[in-house]
């Protein structure tokens, strides 16, 4: 027979209050319901559990032996059902975040600096993003991810963080700058050798879509998943890279950023998460911290 755990709640109330009427009042049940449950408890334990004394109940030795264990079980059950809370100053938490190296270079340093102050026991675990990102979010492999394309439909949630535009990065002593007196023409741009980032998305980048509208294309020599690797290659060669301005803010001395010779729409950057993670107090707090830190940086 499957045990009825509700009987433990009733036994706990009877032990606490020593009265059928008071137990019924505390549990919002009728007195006959409590008496019926007591009869079932007696049958299950093979012990009377309580005897009458005046208007109250006196526990038997068996009831006294069970009282502490039952109280612990009931308290643990109540704790399991209590709404979750998160105290960033005291609670340990691991936040698993999908991060491209763009986010890793431009956002994560400020976020971890704030986290170390506001949630000293928390950990950020970054994971590379790729074609399986939405499945990772759905299956709980990561809690949230930074997101550089259009928002996706339910059951995913999206929060915009900022907008950015692109600039062209190349060596300070690049021949194209020497010839153009510090500026790059559209003809120069199309004739240069480009390093581009691809995260496995089969679609064209915003830059290539802008060029394609005018029937143009650029010469791509290096494709990698890393802005940092591309900028290292640019610093060591005559490659150029079209990158978000936010990334170009802290270039090494060997590199310089100049305006693009073609109009490319600004892009929106945000974060996404699955509905399964939406109600978590810890993750809500963490998303709020990200929004605040990124907003201050912008």
N, C-alpha and C positions, 0 to 999 in steps of 0.2 A: 504494500500500500504506500502511495506517495505521501510523505510527511506534509502536514499543513503547517507551514511556518507562521501563519497568523496565530496559532496557538501559543507560540513563544511570546508574542507581544502581549497576549492576554495574561499568560503566567507572570510575565514581568510586572504588569500593572497590578495584579493581585498581590504579588510579593511586596510591591512598593506601598500600596494603599491599604492592604488588609481588609478590604471591603468590596463586595460585589457591586454595591451601588456606586461607590467612588470610582472603581475601575471602569464601570459602564459610563459614568459621566466623563472621565478623562479620555476615553476612547470613542465617545459619541456613539455608543451602542446601547441596546436595551439590556435591562437586567436579565431577562430570560436568555438572551444571546450569550451573556457572560456565563450564566449558570450552565447552559448547554456546552459551552466550550470547556468549562471546568470538568464536567462529566467525561468529556472526550480525553482531557489530559489525564484524569484518573485512570481511565481505561488504558491509555497508552503507556503510562508509567507503572501501573500496578500498585499505586500508592494513593491514599486519600488526599495527600498534599496539604490540605487545610482542614482544620476542625473549627467549629463555631465556639466562640466565647463571647457571651453577651451579644452585641450587635456587630461584632467584627469577626475576622478570621485569624486563626493562629496557624502558622506554617508548621508542617511536620519536619522532622530531620531531613527527609528527602527533598522537600521543597527548599529548605535552607541551603542544602548542598547544590541545588540547581540554580538558585537565585543569582549568584554572582556570574556564573557562566552565561545564563540567559540574558542578564543585563548587558554583558559585553557583546553578545551577538546582536541584540536589538540596537545598541548604540552604534555598532559598526554598520548595520543595515541603514540606519538613519543617516550616517555620514556619507554612505555611498550615494544616497538619493538627494543629499543637500546640494544646492546650486554651487558649482565650482567657483572658486575665488582665486585670484592671483595677486600676490604682493611682490612687485619687482625688487624691492629692497631685501627680501628674505628668501624668496623661492628660487630653487634651481630649475632651469628650463633650457632645453635645447631647441633652438629655432633652425629649421632646415630650409634653406633658401636656394632656389634656382637662380644662378648668376652667370651671365656672360662676362667676358673679361672687361667689357665696357662698364658694366655695373660694378665689377670688382675693382676697377681702377678709379672710378669717379664717385661711387656712392658708399661702398662698403667701408672705406676708411673712416668717414664721418659717422656712419651708423655704429660701428664697433666702438668708437671713442665715446659716443653718448651712452651706449649700452654698458660699458665698463663703469660708468659713473652711476647710472640709474638702476641697473640690474646687475650688480657685481657677481652674482652666482650663475648668470646665464651664459650660454654658449651659442655662437652662430656657426652652423655647419653649412658651408656653401657647396653646391653641386652644379656641375656644368649643365647648361641647357642644350636641348637638341630636339629632334623630331618627336621623341617620346615624352615631351614635357607634360602635355595634358594628361596622359595616362599616369605619369608619376603623381600628379596632383590628385587625380581621382582615386588612385590606390593608396594614397597616404605616404608615398615615399618622400615627398617634400611637402612643406606647409604652405609655402607661397613662392612666387617667382616674379622677378622683374620681367617686363613685357614691353617689347618695342613695336608691336604691330597692332592691328585693329582689335578692339575688345571681342571676346568670344561670348557665345550665348550661354544661358543657364545649362547646367548647374554651376557655372563658374561666375565668380564675382570679379569686377575690375575697378581699380581706383587709379585715376590719372595722377601723375606726380609733377611733370613739367613738360614743356616743349623746348625743342632745340633745333638748330640749323647746322648745316655742314660747312666746313672750310677745307681748303687744300693744304696738306702738309708736305713739305719737301726739304731737302738739305739747304741750309743757308747759302752754300756756295754752288747750288745747282746751276748748270749752264743756262737753263730756261730763264732763271731770274737775272742772270748777268745780261742776257740779250734783251729781255723785256723791261729792264730798269725797275725790277721789283714787282712786276705784275705779270699775270699769266693771261694770254688771250685764249679764246675758244679754240682757235687753230692749234695753239701750243698744247692746250689741255688734251685734245684728241690725239696729238702726236706723241704724248708722253707714255711711259710704261707704268701701269697702275697696279697697286696691291689692294685687294679687296677682302672683306670679311664675309664668310658664309657660315651660317650655323645649321646648314642642312635644309634650309627653306628653298624649295625649287623656284620660287618667284623671283622676279627681278628686284634690285634695290631701287630706292627712290631716285638715286642718281641716274641709273641706267634707264628707268622709265621716263625721266625728264629728257634724256638724250634721244630716246626712241621716238618721242613725240615729234621731234624735228628730223627724224630719219637719220640720226647720228648714233655712233657707238664709239667706245674707247677701247684701247688696247690693254687687256688685262694679262699680266704676266705672273702674278702671285695671288693665289686664293688660299686663305687660311681661316681658322675659326677664332683668331686672336688679333685684336687691335695692337696689343703690345708687341707681338711678334712682327706684325707688319711695320710698325714704326721703327723697330730695330733694323729691319731690312731697308727701310727708307734711309735711315741714318748711315747705312753702310754702302749705299748704291745710288743710282740715279732714278730709282723708283719714286713714285709719289703716292699718296694715300688721301682719299677723301673721307674725312672723319667728322663726328659731331664736335661742335665748338667746345662743349663742356670737356671733352677729352683733350682738346688742344690747348687748354689753359696752362698746363704745366709741362711744356715740352722741354727736352734737354736743349742746351745751347746750340747744338749742331743743327737743330731743326727750326723751321719757321712756318707759321700758318699765314696763308694769304686768301683773299676772297675767291670764291669760285667764279669762273667766267660764264656760268649758266645758272638760271634761276631754278632752284630745287625747292619744292615745298618743305616747310618745317615739318618735323615729325613729333609725334606725341610718345611719351614714355611713361609707363605706369607699372603697376603690379597686379597680379591675378592670384586667385586662390579658389579652391573648390568649396561648394556649399557645406561640405562636411566639416570644414575648419572655420566656418563663419562665426559660430557662437562661442568659440573658446575664449574665455577672458584673457588668457595669456597671449593668444595670437591677436586678439583685438588690441591689446595694449601695444604689442610689437608693431602692428601695422600703423597705429597712431604715432609711435616713435619715429618710424620711417618717414611718414608723411611730414612730420614736424621738422625732422633733421634735413630732409631733402628740400623742403620749402625754405628753410633758413639759408641753405647753401645757394639756392637759386636767387 
